[in-house]
Amino acid sequence: MNDRKNIYMIAKELHLSPSTISKVLNRTGSVSKQTRDRVTSYIQTVGYVPQSSARKLKSKRSYTIGVVFTEESNVGLEHSFFSSILQHFKTYLEKQGYELAFIVTKLGEHQMSYYEWCLNKRVDGIYIVVGNYSDQGLYELVGKGIPCISTDMILPGLHTVISDNAQGINLALEYVKYRIQKQKIALIAGPKSSKAFNEREFHFHEIGQALGFNTSHVVYTESFGFTSGYQAMEELLKTCQPEVVLVNSDDLALGALKCCRDKGLRVPDDIQFIGYDDITFAKHFTPSLTTIRQDRKLLGETAASLLIQMIEHPESDVQEITKCPVSIIIRESTKEVS
């Protein structure tokens, strides 16, 4: 095997550009099948080891990131918001030569903890995409000194990248007060087990009262999905009919919208809605949903960048909580005063 080969030498010998060789090796970009096959055949013949593979052999690192995706609703990778963040995280890491491996606690009949799995696979770092606070294995994992980052959980010693919920709720409430110009508001808060939802509820009361709103109308849900939003709206309508409903996630908001439509309430003429997340379906629903957009690309890439920093520069000072800005997206579920 010729260890001294590099992509520039290969490019010269095949009369191709180094960027073309890189695209083939990294499986990115547009390269014809004929060229791709030619390059692949050549590197197999000469025994070329890509730099990312060679550095694994020469260093103590595995260049592997363990991924934890566990939450109470058991939606898993079908959860549109978190799966999107994970994809952006994955894309960024792969460009830096890292790969992902999902952490499991059972292989065949063999049971192990998250930490044991990480030791077995020699992961360099851990990404907790979304975590269940009752899962004690996560607390053990965070406390073992392996670089860890999350886009959901907030725990001592865990670095977390989240959206700025205070900014999000402030954008929504100021929009209600100054653009929609309505006074009677309510909140569908979601499950009490969610710390992100709890934070949004806290800011709903704090900012809402500062703006002169009555924030006493709050309904909690059993779970995170469409049906729970529908049921929460039914419960809310038993006690009041607000002019505007803020909802702590788009999945819940779409269920609440459907409930109002089934009961003959016109949106936005009789009642208006503001969601949170800006999931893909929010703009396709009828009526389309005004919402607070969380920048999933920014969340994923920021988490990936910080985790690499912690791995490659362990002496660096990384703050425990990094907050990413949000924005408000105006659609058909609200109506501004002209």
C-alpha positions as CSV (number, residue, x, y, z in Angstrom):
1,M,0.0,0.0,0.0
2,N,1.3,3.5,-0.9
3,D,0.8,5.6,2.2
4,R,2.3,8.7,0.5
5,K,-0.5,9.1,-2.0
6,N,-2.8,12.1,-1.6
7,I,-5.6,13.5,-3.6
8,Y,-3.3,15.9,-5.5
9,M,-1.2,13.1,-6.8
10,I,-4.2,11.0,-7.7
11,A,-5.7,14.0,-9.5
12,K,-2.5,14.5,-11.5
13,E,-2.3,10.8,-12.5
14,L,-5.9,10.7,-13.6
15,H,-5.8,14.1,-15.2
16,L,-8.7,15.3,-13.0
17,S,-9.0,18.2,-10.6
18,P,-8.4,17.7,-6.8
19,S,-11.9,18.9,-6.1
20,T,-13.3,16.1,-8.3
21,I,-11.3,13.5,-6.4
22,S,-12.5,15.0,-3.1
23,K,-16.2,14.8,-4.3
24,V,-15.8,11.1,-5.1
25,L,-14.1,10.3,-1.8
26,N,-16.7,12.3,0.2
27,R,-19.6,11.3,-2.0
28,T,-20.7,14.9,-2.5
29,G,-21.3,17.1,-5.5
30,S,-22.0,16.3,-9.1
31,V,-19.6,13.8,-10.7
32,S,-20.5,11.6,-13.7
33,K,-20.8,7.9,-13.0
34,Q,-18.0,7.1,-15.4
35,T,-15.6,9.5,-13.6
36,R,-16.7,8.3,-10.2
37,D,-16.2,4.6,-11.2
38,R,-12.8,5.5,-12.6
39,V,-11.6,7.2,-9.4
40,T,-13.0,4.5,-7.2
41,S,-11.3,1.7,-9.2
42,Y,-8.0,3.6,-9.1
43,I,-8.0,4.2,-5.3
44,Q,-8.9,0.5,-4.7
45,T,-6.0,-0.6,-6.9
46,V,-3.3,1.6,-5.2
47,G,-4.7,1.0,-1.7
48,Y,-5.3,4.7,-1.0
49,V,-6.5,5.5,2.6
50,P,-8.4,8.8,2.8
51,Q,-7.0,11.2,5.3
52,S,-10.0,10.9,7.6
53,S,-9.5,7.1,7.8
54,A,-5.7,7.4,8.2
55,R,-6.0,9.8,11.1
56,K,-8.2,7.3,12.9
57,L,-5.4,4.8,12.7
58,K,-2.7,7.2,13.8
59,S,-4.6,8.9,16.6
60,K,-6.4,7.9,19.7
61,R,-9.6,9.2,18.4
62,S,-12.4,7.3,16.7
63,Y,-13.8,10.4,15.0
64,T,-17.2,9.0,16.0
65,I,-20.0,10.9,17.8
66,G,-22.6,8.9,19.8
67,V,-26.2,10.0,19.3
68,V,-28.9,9.7,22.0
69,F,-32.5,10.3,20.9
70,T,-34.9,9.4,23.7
71,E,-38.1,11.2,24.8
72,E,-41.3,10.5,26.6
73,S,-43.6,10.8,23.6
74,N,-41.7,7.9,21.9
75,V,-42.1,9.7,18.5
76,G,-38.4,9.2,17.9
77,L,-36.9,10.1,14.5
78,E,-40.4,10.9,13.2
79,H,-40.3,14.0,15.3
80,S,-40.0,16.6,12.5
81,F,-38.4,19.3,14.5
82,F,-35.6,17.3,16.2
83,S,-35.0,15.1,13.2
84,S,-34.3,18.2,11.1
85,I,-31.8,19.5,13.7
86,L,-30.1,16.1,13.7
87,Q,-29.8,16.2,9.9
88,H,-28.1,19.6,10.0
89,F,-25.8,18.4,12.9
90,K,-24.9,15.3,10.9
91,T,-24.1,17.2,7.7
92,Y,-21.8,19.7,9.5
93,L,-19.9,16.9,11.3
94,E,-19.4,14.8,8.3
95,K,-17.8,17.7,6.5
96,Q,-15.3,17.8,9.4
97,G,-14.5,14.1,9.0
98,Y,-16.7,12.7,11.8
99,E,-19.4,10.1,11.6
100,L,-22.5,9.4,13.8
101,A,-23.4,6.2,15.6
102,F,-26.7,5.8,17.5
103,I,-26.3,4.8,21.1
104,V,-28.4,1.8,22.2
105,T,-28.6,0.1,25.5
106,K,-29.3,-3.4,24.2
107,L,-27.5,-5.5,21.6
108,G,-29.1,-8.9,21.2
109,E,-29.5,-10.2,24.8
110,H,-26.7,-8.0,26.1
111,Q,-27.8,-5.0,28.2
112,M,-25.5,-2.1,28.8
113,S,-25.7,1.5,29.9
114,Y,-25.2,4.5,27.6
115,Y,-21.8,5.0,29.2
116,E,-20.7,1.4,28.7
117,W,-21.8,1.6,25.0
118,C,-19.7,4.7,24.6
119,L,-16.6,3.1,26.1
120,N,-17.1,0.1,23.9
121,K,-17.3,2.2,20.7
122,R,-14.7,4.7,21.9
123,V,-16.8,7.7,20.9
124,D,-15.1,11.1,21.0
125,G,-18.3,12.9,22.0
126,I,-22.0,12.6,22.6
127,Y,-25.0,14.5,21.1
128,I,-28.2,14.2,23.1
129,V,-30.7,15.3,20.4
130,V,-33.7,15.1,22.8
131,G,-33.7,13.5,26.2
132,N,-36.1,12.1,28.7
133,Y,-35.5,13.7,32.1
134,S,-36.5,10.4,33.9
135,D,-33.8,8.5,32.1
136,Q,-31.1,8.1,34.7
137,G,-28.7,6.7,32.2
138,L,-28.4,10.2,30.7
139,Y,-27.3,11.7,34.0
140,E,-24.6,9.1,34.3
141,L,-23.4,9.8,30.8
142,V,-23.2,13.6,31.3
143,G,-21.3,13.1,34.6
144,K,-18.5,10.9,33.1
145,G,-16.4,13.6,31.5
146,I,-17.0,12.7,27.8
147,P,-17.7,15.9,25.8
148,C,-21.5,16.2,25.6
149,I,-23.9,18.6,23.9
150,S,-27.7,18.7,23.6
151,T,-30.3,20.7,21.7
152,D,-33.0,19.9,24.3
153,M,-31.9,19.0,27.8
154,I,-30.6,21.5,30.4
155,L,-28.5,19.7,33.1
156,P,-25.5,20.8,35.2
157,G,-22.3,20.0,33.3
158,L,-24.2,19.5,30.0
159,H,-23.6,22.0,27.2
160,T,-26.8,22.9,25.5
161,V,-27.8,24.8,22.3
162,I,-31.4,26.1,22.4
163,S,-33.6,28.8,20.9
164,D,-34.1,32.0,22.8
165,N,-37.5,31.3,24.2
166,A,-37.8,34.7,25.9
167,Q,-37.3,36.4,22.5
168,G,-39.8,34.0,20.9
169,I,-42.6,34.7,23.4
170,N,-41.9,38.4,23.4
171,L,-42.2,38.5,19.5
172,A,-45.5,36.7,19.7
173,L,-47.0,38.9,22.5
174,E,-45.8,42.1,21.0
175,Y,-47.3,41.1,17.7
176,V,-50.7,40.4,19.4
177,K,-50.6,43.7,21.2
178,Y,-49.4,46.1,18.5
179,R,-50.2,44.4,15.2
180,I,-53.3,42.2,15.8
181,Q,-54.4,44.5,18.6
182,K,-56.3,41.9,20.6
183,Q,-56.5,41.6,24.4
184,K,-58.0,38.2,25.3
185,I,-55.2,35.7,25.0
186,A,-54.7,32.1,26.1
187,L,-51.8,29.6,26.1
188,I,-51.8,25.9,25.2
189,A,-48.6,25.1,27.2
190,G,-48.0,21.4,26.3
191,P,-46.8,18.8,28.8
192,K,-45.4,20.0,32.2
193,S,-42.6,17.5,31.8
194,S,-41.0,19.7,29.0
195,K,-38.5,22.2,30.3
196,A,-38.6,24.2,27.0
197,F,-42.4,24.4,27.3
198,N,-42.2,25.4,30.9
199,E,-39.7,28.2,30.0
200,R,-42.1,29.5,27.4
201,E,-45.0,29.4,29.9
202,F,-42.9,31.4,32.4
203,H,-42.1,34.0,29.8
204,F,-45.8,34.1,28.7
205,H,-46.7,35.2,32.2
206,E,-43.8,37.4,32.8
207,I,-43.9,39.3,29.5
208,G,-47.6,39.1,29.0
209,Q,-48.3,40.7,32.4
210,A,-45.7,43.4,31.6
211,L,-47.6,44.2,28.4
212,G,-51.0,44.4,30.3
213,F,-52.4,41.0,29.3
214,N,-54.4,38.7,31.6
215,T,-52.4,35.4,31.4
216,S,-54.6,33.2,33.6
217,H,-56.0,31.1,30.7
218,V,-53.4,28.2,30.4
219,V,-54.1,24.6,29.4
220,Y,-51.6,21.8,29.6
221,T,-51.6,18.7,27.4
222,E,-50.8,15.0,28.1
223,S,-48.5,14.7,25.1
224,F,-46.8,16.6,22.2
225,G,-48.9,15.7,19.2
226,F,-51.8,16.8,17.0
227,T,-54.5,14.9,19.1
228,S,-53.3,16.5,22.3
229,G,-53.6,19.9,20.8
230,Y,-57.1,19.1,19.6
231,Q,-58.1,17.9,23.1
232,A,-56.5,20.9,24.8
233,M,-58.5,23.3,22.6
234,E,-61.7,21.5,23.5
235,E,-60.8,22.0,27.2
236,L,-60.0,25.6,26.7
237,L,-63.3,26.4,25.0
238,K,-65.2,25.0,27.9
239,T,-64.0,27.9,30.1
240,C,-63.4,30.8,27.7
241,Q,-63.2,31.8,24.0
242,P,-60.0,33.8,23.7
243,E,-59.3,36.1,20.7
244,V,-55.8,34.7,20.3
245,V,-54.2,31.4,21.3
246,L,-50.5,31.0,21.7
247,V,-49.4,27.4,21.4
248,N,-46.1,26.0,22.5
249,S,-45.5,23.9,19.4
250,D,-46.8,23.7,15.8
251,D,-47.9,20.1,16.2
252,L,-50.2,21.1,19.1
253,A,-51.3,24.2,17.3
254,L,-52.5,22.3,14.2
255,G,-54.6,20.1,16.4
256,A,-56.1,23.1,18.0
257,L,-56.9,24.7,14.6
258,K,-58.7,21.6,13.5
259,C,-60.8,21.6,16.7
260,C,-61.9,25.1,16.1
261,R,-62.8,24.3,12.5
262,D,-64.8,21.3,13.6
263,K,-66.7,23.5,16.0
264,G,-67.5,26.1,13.4
265,L,-65.1,28.8,14.6
266,R,-63.5,30.8,11.7
267,V,-59.8,31.3,11.8
268,P,-58.7,34.1,11.9
269,D,-62.0,36.0,12.0
270,D,-63.4,34.4,15.2
271,I,-60.1,33.2,16.8
272,Q,-56.4,33.5,15.9
273,F,-53.4,31.2,16.5
274,I,-49.7,31.6,16.8
275,G,-47.6,28.4,17.0
276,Y,-44.0,27.7,17.8
277,D,-41.3,25.9,15.7
278,D,-42.3,26.5,12.0
279,I,-42.4,22.8,11.1
280,T,-42.7,22.1,7.3
281,F,-46.4,21.4,7.4
282,A,-47.2,24.7,9.2
283,K,-47.3,26.6,5.9
284,H,-49.3,23.9,4.1
285,F,-52.1,23.6,6.6
286,T,-55.5,25.4,6.0
287,P,-55.3,28.1,7.2
288,S,-51.5,28.3,7.2
289,L,-50.0,28.9,10.7
290,T,-48.4,32.0,12.0
291,T,-45.5,30.8,14.1
292,I,-42.2,31.5,15.9
293,R,-39.5,30.0,13.7
294,Q,-36.7,28.1,15.4
295,D,-33.6,28.1,13.1
296,R,-33.0,24.3,12.9
297,K,-30.0,24.6,10.7
298,L,-28.4,27.1,13.1
299,L,-29.2,24.9,16.1
300,G,-27.7,21.8,14.5
301,E,-24.6,23.5,13.1
302,T,-23.9,25.4,16.3
303,A,-24.2,22.2,18.4
304,A,-21.8,20.4,16.0
305,S,-19.3,23.2,16.0
306,L,-19.2,23.5,19.8
307,L,-18.9,19.7,20.2
308,I,-15.9,19.6,17.9
309,Q,-14.4,22.5,19.8
310,M,-14.8,20.6,23.1
311,I,-13.2,17.4,21.5
312,E,-10.3,19.0,19.7
313,H,-9.6,21.8,22.2
314,P,-10.6,20.5,25.6
315,E,-8.9,23.4,27.3
316,S,-11.3,25.9,25.6
317,D,-14.0,27.6,27.6
318,V,-17.5,26.8,26.2
319,Q,-20.5,28.3,27.9
320,E,-23.0,25.8,29.2
321,I,-26.1,27.3,27.4
322,T,-26.0,28.9,24.0
323,K,-29.1,30.6,22.8
324,C,-30.0,31.0,19.1
325,P,-32.2,33.8,17.8
326,V,-35.8,33.1,16.5
327,S,-38.1,35.0,14.2
328,I,-41.9,35.4,13.7
329,I,-43.4,34.1,10.5
330,I,-46.8,35.7,9.6
331,R,-49.4,33.5,7.8
332,E,-53.2,33.1,7.6
333,S,-54.0,32.1,11.1
334,T,-53.6,35.7,12.3
335,K,-55.0,39.0,11.0
336,E,-53.4,42.3,11.5
337,V,-55.4,45.5,12.0
338,S,-55.0,47.6,8.9
